[in-house]
Amino acid sequence: MMIEKLLESYELYKNELEADLYLLQTMLQQDMPEPSGDTIELGRVLKHLKGCADFINDAAVDHRLKHAELRFRQLSYLDWLVRSRASEEQEVIKALWLDRLSLSEASDRFYISKSSMYRKKQEVLSALEAVFSSDRTAQTLWNEMEQTETI
């Protein structure tokens, strides 16, 4: 499932965005604390750096900024996708993909059997996949993501 790959890559994309922001801070000689935190905080740092980059004509800065903006849009979309689900589904997503618990560990957390946890996982994935596959924004982001995997 495409959505499962995205969820599994969430932390990777967040780390890439943080690294891009750190590199941009260095390239633009901005003395700021190292970027970390939630997507909103990372967006604020990106906005600040983008404003600074407007005054510099440097292809490396432009390239890194483009990559950071793409990762920010992807993370924002994934955050929206998760937050748009019911709270129980959000908890399942958090346990399995963000906290990286195994099915056994997640079933212990929710006090249900492993097979029930597996069914919940499949239900959540099916619901997310339905939203994802019908959303043109998601498809555009996915295509852009595939094109930037080598960056």
Secondary structure in CASP SS format (residue, H / E / C, confidence):
PFRMAT SS
TARGET T0000
AUTHOR 0000-0000-0000
METHOD secondary structure of the structure
MODEL  1
M C 1.00
M H 1.00
I H 1.00
E H 1.00
K H 1.00
L H 1.00
L H 1.00
E H 1.00
S C 1.00
Y H 1.00
E H 1.00
L H 1.00
Y H 1.00
K H 1.00
N H 1.00
E H 1.00
L H 1.00
E H 1.00
A H 1.00
D H 1.00
L H 1.00
Y H 1.00
L H 1.00
L H 1.00
Q H 1.00
T H 1.00
M H 1.00
L C 1.00
Q C 1.00
Q C 1.00
D C 1.00
M C 1.00
P C 1.00
E C 1.00
P C 1.00
S C 1.00
G C 1.00
D C 1.00
T H 1.00
I H 1.00
E H 1.00
L H 1.00
G H 1.00
R H 1.00
V H 1.00
L H 1.00
K H 1.00
H H 1.00
L H 1.00
K H 1.00
G H 1.00
C H 1.00
A H 1.00
D C 1.00
F C 1.00
I C 1.00
N C 1.00
D C 1.00
A H 1.00
A H 1.00
V H 1.00
D H 1.00
H H 1.00
R H 1.00
L H 1.00
K H 1.00
H H 1.00
A H 1.00
E H 1.00
L H 1.00
R H 1.00
F H 1.00
R H 1.00
Q H 1.00
L H 1.00
S H 1.00
Y H 1.00
L H 1.00
D H 1.00
W H 1.00
L H 1.00
V H 1.00
R H 1.00
S C 1.00
R C 1.00
A C 1.00
S H 1.00
E H 1.00
E H 1.00
Q H 1.00
E H 1.00
V H 1.00
I H 1.00
K H 1.00
A H 1.00
L H 1.00
W H 1.00
L H 1.00
D C 1.00
R C 1.00
L C 1.00
S C 1.00
L H 1.00
S H 1.00
E H 1.00
A H 1.00
S H 1.00
D H 1.00
R H 1.00
F H 1.00
Y C 1.00
I C 1.00
S C 1.00
K H 1.00
S H 1.00
S H 1.00
M H 1.00
Y H 1.00
R H 1.00
K H 1.00
K H 1.00
Q H 1.00
E H 1.00
V H 1.00
L H 1.00
S H 1.00
A H 1.00
L H 1.00
E H 1.00
A H 1.00
V H 1.00
F H 1.00
S H 1.00
S C 1.00
D C 1.00
R H 1.00
T H 1.00
A H 1.00
Q H 1.00
T H 1.00
L H 1.00
W H 1.00
N H 1.00
E H 1.00
M H 1.00
E H 1.00
Q H 1.00
T H 1.00
E C 1.00
T C 1.00
I C 1.00
END
